[in-house]
Amino acid sequence: MFRGSAPAKIDDKGRLKIPTDFRRLLEERWGPDLFVTSVEGDSALLYPLPVWEEIEQRLALMPSTDRTKMRFLERVNYFGQQVRLDVQGRILIPQILRESASVSGDVVVSGQLNHLVVWNHERFVSRLQEQPFTDEDFRALSTQGI
């Protein structure tokens, strides 16, 4: 599972070097292929390809006319691209997504159990301040035994 976070940089060509600990787990457990996407355009979601394919299988079971499914697929495919780690452990973040999420230069790569999220560092810190963890959040987790 991906846990914790690590600072990283996106170079002038739009390449992100996956932090070492995340890269090691990714390659050992899932291999070098990823699907890079976003739903809201505010961050980049990095799914190991086998994890993304599981999501696609569940989506395929939904009716093709389901509007939520259509909106979701419109967004993830607009921002998305299948990529492969190069020999230096880098991936290309699609230009549309780099611009939308303002991810260039210093970023934060955060583990989300089965995928990674890449945030503009300043945007992420603002998000943490604007969306504090509440007592209601604690209660919701406690109903799940956490």
Buried (B, 14 or more C-beta within 10 A) or exposed (E): EBEEBBEBEBEEEBBBBBBEBBBEBBBEEBEBBBBBBBEEBBBBBBBBBBBBEEBEEEBEEEEEEEEEBEEBBEBBEBBBBEBEBEEEBBBBBBEBBBEBBBBBEEBBBBBBEBBBBBBBBEBBEEEEEEEEEEEEEEEEEEEEEE
